[in-house]
């Protein structure tokens, strides 16, 4: 019983000692990384902050720096993950950007990314919910560096030109597909008026195969030569017998037995 009470008492102590420190000013921070560091320090529970906060790891990159840390925010003005995202979005706006998570894009040039913010909920901690944060920030003179652009591309960012080109590829593929479908429909319609065309139809979970023997308007005489169960291709339904019948042309379409048929 004592073993259970100690963690609960510690949790209650830390939760009751939520941070009372003022949160940093978004306008005065020198960089997104220094602002996030200050935010993490200010939002730690007082009982934890008094012992010294883990300020995370800053790693130099060819285009700037990345900052990574896990911490347990406890502040009435910073409600967990949503609060951190809100404050970092506010920092982004205060420094001429617009936050389209995870990217902070420059308002005057949306193709330029001021920083990226990746944040994950890592589960319950003593003072609330533990967060893992990775913030990547280029130097101002390297924001157009091709290496940074490639890094952003790998993270899913697309410039306005890249989005237009991607949209045009999708539209072009759709146009080609539509043209192919039209040509196929015309070819199939023509074939359905020629004696000898191999055709098939589906009815009652059975695919019937045959060939056109005669055409009269919208009616065709079909020489039905085989059939198979849809759920068991190649297996004929019980009682099937080949034969001939006049059918509505619209119920049949060109196909070949053994091919991939609709």
Secondary structure, DSSP 4 states (H G I P E B T S, - for coil): -HHHHHHHHHHHHHHHT-B-SPPPPTTT-SSHHHHHHHHHHHHB-HHHHTT-----EEEEETTEEEEEEEE-B-BTTB-HHHHHHHHHHHHHHHTTEEEETTEEEETTEEEEEEEEEEEEEEEEETTEEEEEEEEEEE-GGGTT-HHHHHHHHHTT---HHHHHHHHHHHHHHHHHHHHHHHHHHHHHHHHTTSTT-EEEEEETTEEEEEEEEEEETTEEEEEEEEEEETTBTTPPPTT---EEEEEEGGG-EE--TTS---
